[in-house]
Amino acid sequence: MGAGHAHKLYRHGHSPVHRLPPHCKLAAVFCFVLVVVSTPREAMWAFALYALLLAAVAGLARIPARFLLGRLVIEVPFVAFALLMPFVVPGEQTEVLGLSVSVPGLWGAWNVLAKATLGVAASVILASTTELRSVLLGLQRLRLPPLLVQIASFMIRYGDVIADEMRRMSIARRSRGFEARGVRHWRVLATSAGALFIRSYERGERVHLAMVSRGYTGSMPVVDEASATRTQWAAAAALPALALAVCLLGWTL
């Protein structure tokens, strides 16, 4: 159903957050992100409260701050995009640190940066407390289309295999004295990418034939896990419920 090993984002633990059923955590994070996105950007205090809520969940899950902040590096492209907005968005101008910037651009940058950071942080906490196999089972439990779950399962299972194949090809190139230093080397890199695609495609065909020979008919066996209790749903709903209360205050104040 999923990968046979823990992914790099997962942090093994026995906290109350780790013990929650995966589909409860998935639903909670999804609702939390929806609430954050719906919050007016002018309510800066609301985003500070959201950050405190996530910090409380991370503390309950015993996730160190360094571990969490290190995984937030993935949002660097959002940060770069946000930093450009004050300079490219038209509108009323103001000065910040001696630079003329757009007021609508500043608000847009704050909106993107705050909401993206909170969304990524919530996702990192989810990944840190839930194994990949459990995430897939949670998606299955939430009635996500089975085909999408299967695709995600195979991507997770064979992503590391393809990455390792790419690493071996890179080592082979370097062992022959190749170093990509300019445009003239793009032809070699393109050839390597094509070879990697062919190998991956052929591997996929072999895997499919092996599955068919073992009785695969287009659907994976459904894993029947125990349903979440009302207490577990209530515990998972605490985060989005508190966030919703903050969001409503942000719209009314």
C-alpha positions as CSV (number, residue, x, y, z in Angstrom):
1,M,0.0,0.0,0.0
2,G,2.8,2.4,0.7
3,A,6.5,2.6,1.2
4,G,8.1,0.1,3.4
5,H,10.2,2.6,5.3
6,A,9.7,5.8,7.1
7,H,10.1,9.0,5.2
8,K,12.6,11.8,6.1
9,L,9.8,14.1,7.5
10,Y,8.5,11.5,9.9
11,R,9.6,11.7,13.5
12,H,8.9,8.5,15.5
13,G,7.1,9.2,18.7
14,H,4.2,8.1,21.0
15,S,2.5,11.4,21.6
16,P,-1.3,11.9,21.6
17,V,-0.9,13.5,18.1
18,H,1.0,10.4,16.8
19,R,-1.8,8.2,18.1
20,L,-4.6,10.0,16.4
21,P,-6.0,8.1,13.3
22,P,-4.5,9.4,10.1
23,H,-7.9,10.3,8.5
24,C,-8.7,12.5,11.5
25,K,-5.4,14.4,11.2
26,L,-5.8,14.8,7.4
27,A,-9.3,16.2,7.9
28,A,-8.1,18.5,10.7
29,V,-5.2,19.9,8.7
30,F,-7.4,20.4,5.6
31,C,-10.0,22.4,7.6
32,F,-7.3,24.4,9.4
33,V,-5.7,25.4,6.1
34,L,-9.2,26.4,4.7
35,V,-9.8,28.6,7.8
36,V,-6.3,30.3,7.5
37,V,-6.9,31.0,3.8
38,S,-10.3,32.5,4.6
39,T,-8.9,34.9,7.2
40,P,-8.7,38.6,6.2
41,R,-5.1,39.6,5.6
42,E,-5.6,42.8,7.7
43,A,-6.1,40.7,10.9
44,M,-2.4,40.2,11.6
45,W,-3.1,39.2,15.2
46,A,-5.2,36.3,13.9
47,F,-2.2,34.8,12.1
48,A,-0.1,35.2,15.3
49,L,-2.8,33.1,17.1
50,Y,-2.7,30.5,14.4
51,A,1.0,30.2,14.8
52,L,0.6,29.8,18.6
53,L,-2.0,27.0,17.9
54,L,0.4,25.2,15.7
55,A,3.2,25.7,18.2
56,A,1.0,24.1,20.9
57,V,0.3,21.1,18.6
58,A,4.0,20.7,17.8
59,G,4.7,20.8,21.5
60,L,2.1,18.2,22.2
61,A,3.6,16.1,19.5
62,R,7.1,16.6,21.0
63,I,8.5,18.0,17.8
64,P,11.6,20.1,18.4
65,A,11.5,23.7,17.0
66,R,14.8,23.1,15.1
67,F,13.3,20.1,13.4
68,L,10.1,22.0,12.4
69,L,11.9,25.2,11.3
70,G,14.4,23.1,9.2
71,R,11.5,21.6,7.3
72,L,10.0,25.0,6.5
73,V,12.8,25.6,4.0
74,I,10.6,24.0,1.4
75,E,8.6,27.3,1.2
76,V,11.6,29.3,0.0
77,P,10.0,29.8,-3.5
78,F,6.9,31.3,-1.8
79,V,9.1,33.7,0.1
80,A,11.0,34.7,-3.0
81,F,7.7,35.4,-4.8
82,A,6.3,37.4,-1.8
83,L,9.5,39.5,-1.6
84,L,9.1,40.5,-5.3
85,M,5.4,41.6,-5.0
86,P,6.0,45.1,-3.3
87,F,8.2,46.0,-6.3
88,V,6.0,44.7,-9.2
89,V,2.4,45.2,-8.0
90,P,1.1,48.7,-9.1
91,G,-0.7,51.0,-6.7
92,E,0.0,53.6,-4.0
93,Q,3.7,53.9,-3.2
94,T,5.4,54.2,0.2
95,E,8.9,54.1,1.5
96,V,10.3,51.1,3.5
97,L,14.0,51.3,4.5
98,G,14.6,53.9,1.8
99,L,13.0,51.9,-1.0
100,S,9.8,52.9,-2.8
101,V,7.4,50.0,-2.6
102,S,3.7,49.4,-3.5
103,V,1.2,49.4,-0.6
104,P,-1.0,46.7,-2.3
105,G,2.2,44.8,-3.0
106,L,3.1,44.8,0.7
107,W,-0.3,43.6,1.7
108,G,-0.1,40.9,-1.0
109,A,3.4,39.8,0.2
110,W,2.2,39.6,3.8
111,N,-0.9,37.6,2.7
112,V,1.1,35.1,0.7
113,L,3.9,34.7,3.2
114,A,1.7,34.4,6.3
115,K,-0.8,31.9,4.8
116,A,1.8,29.8,3.0
117,T,4.0,29.6,6.1
118,L,1.1,28.4,8.3
119,G,-0.1,25.9,5.7
120,V,3.4,24.5,5.2
121,A,3.9,24.3,9.0
122,A,0.6,22.4,9.4
123,S,1.6,20.0,6.7
124,V,5.0,19.4,8.2
125,I,3.5,18.6,11.6
126,L,1.1,16.2,9.9
127,A,4.0,14.5,8.0
128,S,6.1,14.5,11.2
129,T,3.5,12.5,13.1
130,T,2.1,10.3,10.4
131,E,3.9,7.6,8.4
132,L,3.4,7.6,4.7
133,R,1.6,4.3,4.7
134,S,-0.8,5.7,7.3
135,V,-1.4,8.8,5.2
136,L,-2.4,6.7,2.2
137,L,-4.7,4.6,4.5
138,G,-6.2,7.9,5.8
139,L,-6.9,9.1,2.2
140,Q,-8.5,5.7,1.5
141,R,-10.6,6.0,4.6
142,L,-11.7,9.5,3.6
143,R,-13.0,8.0,0.3
144,L,-10.5,9.6,-2.0
145,P,-10.8,8.0,-5.5
146,P,-8.9,4.7,-5.3
147,L,-7.0,5.4,-8.5
148,L,-5.5,8.5,-7.0
149,V,-4.5,6.6,-3.9
150,Q,-2.8,3.9,-6.0
151,I,-0.9,6.5,-8.0
152,A,0.3,8.2,-4.8
153,S,1.3,4.8,-3.4
154,F,3.4,3.9,-6.4
155,M,5.0,7.4,-6.5
156,I,6.1,7.0,-2.9
157,R,7.2,3.4,-3.3
158,Y,9.3,4.0,-6.4
159,G,10.4,7.6,-6.0
160,D,13.4,6.6,-4.0
161,V,14.2,3.8,-6.5
162,I,14.3,6.3,-9.4
163,A,16.2,8.8,-7.4
164,D,18.8,6.2,-6.6
165,E,19.0,5.3,-10.3
166,M,19.6,8.9,-11.1
167,R,22.4,9.1,-8.5
168,R,24.1,6.0,-10.0
169,M,24.0,7.6,-13.4
170,S,25.5,10.8,-12.0
171,I,28.3,8.8,-10.4
172,A,29.0,7.0,-13.7
173,R,29.3,10.3,-15.5
174,R,31.7,11.7,-13.0
175,S,33.8,8.5,-13.0
176,R,34.3,9.2,-16.7
177,G,35.5,12.7,-16.1
178,F,32.2,14.5,-17.0
179,E,31.3,17.7,-15.2
180,A,28.4,19.9,-16.4
181,R,29.9,23.4,-16.7
182,G,28.1,25.0,-19.6
183,V,25.6,24.9,-22.4
184,R,27.7,22.5,-24.4
185,H,27.1,19.8,-21.8
186,W,23.3,20.0,-21.9
187,R,23.3,17.4,-24.7
188,V,24.8,14.8,-22.3
189,L,22.4,15.7,-19.5
190,A,19.4,15.5,-21.9
191,T,20.6,12.0,-23.0
192,S,20.9,11.0,-19.4
193,A,17.3,12.2,-18.7
194,G,16.0,10.3,-21.7
195,A,17.8,7.1,-20.6
196,L,16.3,7.6,-17.1
197,F,12.8,8.0,-18.5
198,I,13.2,4.8,-20.6
199,R,14.5,2.8,-17.6
200,S,11.7,4.1,-15.4
201,Y,9.1,3.2,-18.0
202,E,10.5,-0.3,-18.5
203,R,10.6,-0.8,-14.8
204,G,7.0,0.3,-14.5
205,E,6.0,-2.2,-17.2
206,R,7.8,-5.0,-15.4
207,V,6.1,-4.1,-12.1
208,H,2.7,-4.0,-13.8
209,L,3.2,-7.5,-15.3
210,A,4.4,-8.8,-12.0
211,M,1.2,-7.4,-10.3
212,V,-1.1,-8.8,-13.0
213,S,0.5,-12.3,-12.7
214,R,-0.4,-12.1,-9.0
215,G,-4.0,-11.3,-9.6
216,Y,-4.1,-7.5,-9.9
217,T,-7.3,-6.4,-11.6
218,G,-7.0,-2.6,-11.3
219,S,-7.7,-2.1,-7.6
220,M,-5.7,-2.7,-4.5
221,P,-7.1,-4.6,-1.5
222,V,-9.0,-2.4,0.9
223,V,-7.5,-2.3,4.3
224,D,-10.2,-2.3,6.9
225,E,-9.1,-0.4,10.0
226,A,-11.1,0.4,13.1
227,S,-13.1,3.6,12.8
228,A,-12.1,6.6,14.8
229,T,-13.9,7.2,18.1
230,R,-15.8,10.3,18.9
231,T,-13.1,11.3,21.3
232,Q,-10.5,11.1,18.6
233,W,-12.6,13.1,16.2
234,A,-13.1,15.7,18.9
235,A,-9.4,15.9,19.7
236,A,-8.6,16.3,16.0
237,A,-11.3,18.9,15.5
238,A,-9.9,21.1,18.3
239,L,-7.3,22.8,16.1
240,P,-9.7,23.8,13.2
241,A,-12.5,24.7,15.7
242,L,-10.2,27.1,17.6
243,A,-8.9,28.5,14.3
244,L,-12.4,29.0,13.1
245,A,-13.2,31.0,16.2
246,V,-10.2,33.2,15.5
247,C,-11.2,33.7,11.9
248,L,-14.7,34.8,12.8
249,L,-13.3,37.3,15.3
250,G,-11.0,38.5,12.5
251,W,-14.0,39.2,10.2
252,T,-16.0,40.9,13.0
253,L,-13.4,43.1,14.7
